[in-house]
């Protein structure tokens, strides 16, 4: 089953995001085939300010556990985040 993680950073947290980003990317890489899609949201200046992550997990509990291990979560970067069941229906990402 697929899950979308939608997260928004704490205000003025770009420096924290950049500091934690290498560990976040290691976490993303460690997911292997469970990782389907990921990328940052951008603010009006083009700075990263949140994340969209789509993963494969057996159930909501596993998806929430994967999210809870993300350094962006453990280091308090995200002001809010949700983990929601998701179905990828249209995929034009090869463009």
LUMMAR-405560 format. One record per residue (C-alpha): y negated, x negated, z; residue number from 0; chain; residue in three letters. Coordinates in steps of 0.1 Angstrom, whole numbers. Layout:
! LUMMAR-405560
py,px,pz,resi,chain,resn
Y,X,Z,NUM,A,ALA
...
END
This chain:
! LUMMAR-405560
py,px,pz,resi,chain,resn
0,0,0,0,A,UNK
-35,-12,-8,1,A,UNK
-64,-13,17,2,A,UNK
-101,-20,12,3,A,UNK
-120,-38,39,4,A,UNK
-157,-31,36,5,A,UNK
-179,-52,59,6,A,UNK
-216,-57,65,7,A,UNK
-230,-88,82,8,A,UNK
-251,-90,113,9,A,UNK
-289,-92,105,10,A,UNK
-301,-126,95,11,A,UNK
-266,-141,96,12,A,UNK
-266,-161,64,13,A,UNK
-264,-194,82,14,A,UNK
-235,-182,104,15,A,UNK
-217,-169,73,16,A,UNK
-221,-203,55,17,A,UNK
-209,-221,86,18,A,UNK
-178,-199,90,19,A,UNK
-171,-196,52,20,A,UNK
-146,-225,49,21,A,UNK
-124,-210,76,22,A,UNK
-127,-175,60,23,A,UNK
-117,-189,26,24,A,UNK
-86,-206,42,25,A,UNK
-77,-172,58,26,A,UNK
-81,-155,24,27,A,UNK
-59,-182,7,28,A,UNK
-33,-179,34,29,A,UNK
-27,-142,24,30,A,UNK
-11,-153,-9,31,A,UNK
0,-123,-29,32,A,UNK
-13,-99,-3,33,A,UNK
-48,-108,-15,34,A,UNK
-58,-86,-44,35,A,UNK
-96,-89,-47,36,A,UNK
-124,-103,-26,37,A,UNK
-161,-111,-28,38,A,UNK
-194,-109,-10,39,A,UNK
-221,-82,-11,40,A,UNK
-255,-96,-20,41,A,UNK
-289,-86,-7,42,A,UNK
-321,-82,-28,43,A,UNK
-326,-120,-27,44,A,UNK
-290,-127,-39,45,A,UNK
-279,-139,-5,46,A,UNK
-244,-130,8,47,A,UNK
-247,-102,33,48,A,UNK
-212,-86,36,49,A,UNK
-178,-85,21,50,A,UNK
-154,-64,0,51,A,UNK
-118,-74,4,52,A,UNK
-88,-55,-11,53,A,UNK
-54,-64,3,54,A,UNK
-18,-53,1,55,A,UNK
-2,-44,34,56,A,UNK
28,-24,46,57,A,UNK
6,0,66,58,A,UNK
-28,4,82,59,A,UNK
-17,-15,113,60,A,UNK
-8,-46,93,61,A,UNK
-41,-43,73,62,A,UNK
-61,-41,105,63,A,UNK
-42,-71,119,64,A,UNK
-50,-91,88,65,A,UNK
-86,-82,91,66,A,UNK
-87,-89,128,67,A,UNK
-76,-125,121,68,A,UNK
-104,-132,96,69,A,UNK
-128,-158,110,70,A,UNK
-157,-136,99,71,A,UNK
-144,-110,124,72,A,UNK
-133,-134,152,73,A,UNK
-167,-153,150,74,A,UNK
-187,-120,151,75,A,UNK
-203,-123,117,76,A,UNK
-197,-86,108,77,A,UNK
-219,-60,123,78,A,UNK
-196,-33,110,79,A,UNK
-163,-32,90,80,A,UNK
-138,-6,80,81,A,UNK
-102,-8,68,82,A,UNK
-94,21,45,83,A,UNK
-64,30,23,84,A,UNK
-73,23,-13,85,A,UNK
-57,27,-47,86,A,UNK
-68,4,-75,87,A,UNK
-69,28,-105,88,A,UNK
-91,9,-130,89,A,UNK
-91,-29,-133,90,A,UNK
-114,-45,-157,91,A,UNK
-118,-77,-137,92,A,UNK
-103,-98,-165,93,A,UNK
-137,-96,-184,94,A,UNK
END
